[in-house]
Amino acid sequence: MRKIAITMGDPAGIGAEVIIKALIERGSAPEFTPVIIGDAGVMRHNRELLGADIEFIKTDESALPDLEPLKRNACYIIPTSNIDMNDFRFGEIRAEFGEAAGSYIETAATLVMRKKLNAIVTAPINKKAFNLGGYAFQGHTDFLAHLTGSQNEVMMLSGGKLNVILCTVHVSLLEAIQQLSEELIIKTVTVANDAFKKHFGVDRPKFAIAGLNPHASEDGSFGSEERDIIIPAVEKLHALGIDVTGPTPPDSLFYFAKDGAYDAVICMYHDQGLIPLKLLYFDSGVNVTLGLDIIRTSVDHGTAFEIAGEGKANELSMINAINMALKMSAQ
């Protein structure tokens, strides 16, 4: 029976709400034991606001090997913070909340690395609160890379038949162009190629490489990055036996990619991949970190402070993130 850690995210956001809704909607499954890593008081508070029929059963690391099967609408919880509910308010950026959110990630990663749990599904954090709480990282991806000692982490966003993989992530557009190199593209694609074989059961993954410039520069008419960086990387990937196409003009590439023409599109910068993905799958997309020694999936949305505590959050991304973690761990 697979045991999946689900981190609560920022206490002031919608993490607890979408976890509760997702577990109720999904119901208990024989192959899945949910273990929430978070704050018991905040989870109970959200349960009461939602009027939800779900039971939280406290547990700890020592009990994980012998967890009993769950009845419907029940889950385990490892409380790793103690938020003062008398002073709790949704939608506030607080250092104590960022510190708590970081502790959930650390606990979950440690338990998966120790083989006590099979995968991590993360609810959203607020990056400012996270930094104020003492964590000098941009977010989940680089923090998990730090915790696991990985130097090959790659971000993939998934929705329907469309998967997008990013060469550069949370940097300015100017810095993204400056960071782009043959080596970065080759590393990104080789990590993705290995991950699709290992975690998704694809024997020979097929990737499309997006161009950086409009029309992939039209043979150097506007921009030289395709000629100087992307095409040499594609040629070296071909020599490695990896199935890649490109560089392809992004304005037409995603039309075919959305219907499953490729296993993934390799994007040069953040918004190149995120705009089409979120246009089509805003409420249902999943964030997956490839290249780690552990399995990690996440919702593809933020803390949504503006609606936290109102019961309006959509749980579909959390459901899909749980399903993705189960799919990957089954491999």
N, C-alpha and C positions, 0 to 999 in steps of 0.2 A: 504494500500500500504506500503510495507516494505521499510524502509530507511536504507541503509547500508553505514556506514562510511568507507572510504578507505584512509588509511594514506599513504603519499607520500614516506616515508622512507628517507634515506640519499639523500640530494639534488644532490650530485655528482655521484650518482649511477644510476641504470637502473629503479628505481621505477616509476618515472614519465612516462617513455617510455612504460613500460609494462601495466600501468594503461590505458593510452590512447589507446594502441593497443587492450587491452581486451575489453574496452567499445565500441570501433568501431566494433570489431569482434562480440561481443555479441549483440550489438544493444540495443535499449530501450525495456524494457519489462514492462507490466502493473503492475507486482507485485514487481517491483524493482525501487527504486529511489537512484541513486548513489550520495553520498556527499563526495567529496574529501576534506581531511584535509591536507593542505600542503602550498606550496608557489606558488602564482599566476604567478610570473615572471618565475620561473623554469618550471612550467607546460606549459606556453605559448612558452617558448624557445624550449622545446621538441616537442611541436605541430608543430612549424615552421620547425624544422629539419626533422620531419617525413612527412611534407606536409599533415598533417592530417586534416580532416574535422570534427572538434569537437568544440563545444562551451562550454565555462566555464561561468557559471552564479553565480555571487557572492551572498552569503547569510550569515546569522549569526544565533546564537542560537534562538533568538526571533522569527525568521521567520520559523523555522523548522516545527512547527505544521501545517502550512498552505501552504506548498510547492505545487506548481502547477505541474500537470503531465508534463513530459518532452517530447519534440519531439525527434525523432531519432538523434543520435550523439550529444547529449547535456548532460551535467551533472552539478550539483551544486558544488561549492567550498567554503570552509570556509578558507580564508587565515590567517594563524597563524604565519607567519614569513615574513621577508622582506629582502630577499637575494639581495645583490648588484650585479646586473647582469653585470655591467662593470668590475667586478673583479671575475666573476664566471668562474670556469673551472671544467670540469668533472674529476673524478678519483682522486681527492685530498682529503686527510684526514685532516679535519679542525675541530677545536673545535666548531666554529660557526655552522657548518653543523650538528654536533652531537647534539648541543643544540637545533637546529631547529627540528631535527628528534624526539627528546624527547618531544618537545612541541606538535607535532602532535599526538603522542600517548596519552599524558595527556589529550588533548582536546577531542579526540575521546572517551576515556574511560569515561570521565566525562559526555559527552552527552549521552552515552549508559546507564550509571548508573542512569542518570536523566530521562530515558525513552524517550528521544527526538529522539534517533536513535535505531535501532533494533540489530545491530551487528557491529563488527569491522573486516575489512580485512586489513592486514598490508603488505606493501611493505618492502623490506629489509633495515636494518640499518647496518652501519659499527661499530662494537663494540668498536674499539679504538677511533673513533671520538665521539661516544656516551659517553664514559668515559671521554674524554677530555672536552666534553661539560658540564660536571658536574653531570652526571648520573652514580652512583656507582653500576651498575647492569651488569649482564652477557649478558642480551639481553631482548627481548620482554617478555618472559615468566615470569621471576622473577620480572620485572618492573610492569607488569600488576597485578601480585599477590600482590605486594606492594600497588598499586593504589586501588585495590578492597578489600584489607584486607583478601585475601584468604590465607589459609595455606595448601590447598589441590590441588594445580595446578599440572597437569600431562600433559606431551607432547605426542601427537599422530601424527604420520606421515601416510598419507593415499595416496594410489595409486591403481586404479583399484579395485580388490577384496582383496588387501592386506592392512591391517592396522597394524602398529607396535606402541607399547606403551612402553615408557622408564621408568625404575625404577630410573636410574641415568642418568644424562644428560652431562653437560659440565664440566667434571672433568677428571683428569688423570685416566688411567685404574687401577692403584694401588689404588687411592682414591675411585674409583667406587666399587672395591671389598671390601674395608674397610667400605664403607657406607651401603653395602647390609645387610639387616636384615629381619627377619620375619615381623616385623611391617611395614617396607617400602613396601614389596611386597604386604601385605594385604591391606595397604592404597591405593596403586596404582591400584590394581584390583577392590576394592570397589568403588573408584572414577570412574573408567572406566565403571563398571557395571551400576552405577547410570546414567552416561552420555549417554550410549547407550540406556537405557530405555527412558530417558527424551528427548534427542535431535535427536535420530535416529529411534525411534519407535520400538525397538527390545525388545520384552517381556522378553526373557530369553537369554541374550547374552552368547556366547560360547567363552572361552578364552583358549589359549595354553600358558603354561609357559615354556619359553626356559631355558634349563640348562645353567649353567655358564661355566663349564669345558667341554673339548672335550668328546663327547659321554655321556654327563651328568654325567661324572665321573666313569661310569661303576661300580656302587655299591661301590664307594670309592676307586677305583684303582688309580685314580689321582685326588685328591681334595676331600674335605669333605663338601664343601658348600651346595651341593645338600642334603646330609644327615642331616646336622645340621641346615640349614636355609630354603632351598626352599621346601623340602618335608613337614616339619612342617607347613609352611605357606599354602601350598596346602590343607593339612588336615583341617586347621582352616577355609579356604575359603569354602571347602565342607560343613563344619558344619554350615556355614552361608547361605547355599543354593545356592551358586554361582557355575555355571558350568565351571570348570577349568580342564585342562588336563596337566599332566607333573609332574616333569620336563622332557622335551623332548629334545633329542639331536638337536641342531640348524642346523647341517649340513643336516638333512633330513626334519626337521620341515617346513622350508620355501618352500620346493618343494610342499607340500600339501597346505600350507597357501596361496600361490599365486593364487590358484584356488578357494579360498573362503571356505575352510574347517572350518575356524574359523572366528568369528567376528573380533578378533584381537589377535596378538601375544604379550605377555608380555615379554619384553627384559630386560636383566640385566644391560646392559650398552649401550652407544650411538651407537658405530659402529656395534654392533651385529644386531641392527634393521635397521640402515641407509644404510649399504652396500647393502643388498638385495633390499631394497626399491628403492634406487637411481639407482641400476643396471637396474631395470625394468622400473622405472618411473622418470628418471632424469629430464625431462622437464615438467612433468605434476603433480608431487606430491604436496600434500597440507599439511601444518603444522596446527594442531588444538590444542588449549589449552583446556584441559578438567579440570573440577573442579572449574572454576571461576563462579562468579555470573553473568557474561556477556558472550556472544558468541564472540569468537575470532578465526579467521582463518588467514592463511598467505600463501604466496608463500613459496616453499621449496627450495629456492636458495638465494644466497648472492647478494651483490651490484654489482658484476661483473664490477668493475672499469675499467678493461682492455678493455671492449667494450662499456662502457657508452658513449652516444652521437653519436654512429655510426649506430644506427638503426638496430642492429643485434640481440637484445634480443628477446627471445621466450616468448610470453605472455600466453602460455597454462596453466602454473601453476597459474597465476593470475585469469584467467577465471575459473579454477576449484575451486580456493579459494572463489571466489564470489558465485559460484553455491553451494558450501558446506555451506557457511554462510546462503544462502537462504533456503537450505534444513533444517538446524538446527533451524533456526528461525521460520520455518513453523510449527514445532512441539510444 
